[in-house]
Amino acid sequence: MGYYLHEVPGRLRAKIPTLKRNAENAREIQELLKNLSGIESTAVNTVTGSVVVNYDTEIVSSSAILTFLSREGYINL
């Protein structure tokens, strides 16, 4: 599954097609990310199919977050 990515240190936005118009996937990805160490907040937009993740760069990296999302089946790396 493809994705579009935009990031600056501490903030990651990924457009993930399976989030579009899918409230269940939105809740699931927020719960998964909430339990990942270093995640400060998440916001999922089911209209655009995007997730914004604010994170502490001292604890977790954007590549670790993307690897996690890949392992959970949301994106392909």
C-alpha positions as CSV (number, residue, x, y, z in Angstrom):
1,M,0.0,0.0,0.0
2,G,1.4,3.4,-1.0
3,Y,1.8,6.5,1.1
4,Y,2.9,10.1,0.7
5,L,5.2,11.5,3.3
6,H,6.1,15.0,4.6
7,E,8.3,15.5,7.6
8,V,10.1,18.0,9.7
9,P,11.9,17.0,12.9
10,G,9.3,16.1,15.5
11,R,6.4,16.1,13.0
12,L,5.5,13.5,10.4
13,R,2.5,13.5,8.0
14,A,1.7,10.4,6.0
15,K,-1.2,10.1,3.5
16,I,-2.4,6.5,3.8
17,P,-5.1,5.5,1.4
18,T,-6.7,3.0,3.8
19,L,-7.5,5.8,6.2
20,K,-9.7,7.6,3.7
21,R,-13.3,7.4,4.8
22,N,-12.5,4.7,7.3
23,A,-13.1,5.6,10.9
24,E,-12.3,2.2,12.2
25,N,-8.8,2.3,10.7
26,A,-8.4,5.8,12.0
27,R,-9.1,4.7,15.6
28,E,-6.9,1.7,15.2
29,I,-3.8,3.6,14.0
30,Q,-4.3,6.3,16.7
31,E,-4.4,3.6,19.4
32,L,-1.3,1.8,18.0
33,L,0.7,5.0,17.8
34,K,-0.4,6.2,21.2
35,N,1.3,3.2,22.7
36,L,4.6,3.8,20.9
37,S,7.2,5.5,23.1
38,G,8.0,9.1,22.2
39,I,4.7,9.8,20.4
40,E,3.3,13.1,21.8
41,S,0.1,13.3,19.7
42,T,-1.6,12.0,16.6
43,A,-4.4,13.4,14.4
44,V,-6.1,11.4,11.7
45,N,-8.1,13.0,8.9
46,T,-10.4,10.5,7.3
47,V,-11.4,13.0,4.5
48,T,-7.9,13.3,3.2
49,G,-6.6,9.9,4.5
50,S,-3.7,11.4,6.4
51,V,-2.2,11.0,9.8
52,V,-0.1,13.6,11.5
53,V,2.3,12.4,14.2
54,N,4.0,14.7,16.6
55,Y,6.9,13.0,18.4
56,D,9.9,13.6,20.6
57,T,13.0,13.3,18.5
58,E,15.1,12.4,21.5
59,I,13.0,9.2,22.0
60,V,11.9,8.0,18.6
61,S,12.8,8.8,15.0
62,S,10.6,9.2,11.9
63,S,12.2,6.1,10.4
64,A,11.2,4.1,13.5
65,I,7.6,5.3,13.2
66,L,7.5,4.4,9.5
67,T,9.0,1.0,10.2
68,F,6.3,0.5,12.9
69,L,3.5,1.6,10.4
70,S,4.9,-0.8,7.8
71,R,5.1,-3.7,10.3
72,E,1.4,-3.0,11.2
73,G,0.5,-3.2,7.5
74,Y,-0.4,0.5,6.9
75,I,2.4,1.3,4.5
76,N,5.0,-0.5,2.4
77,L,8.6,0.6,2.8
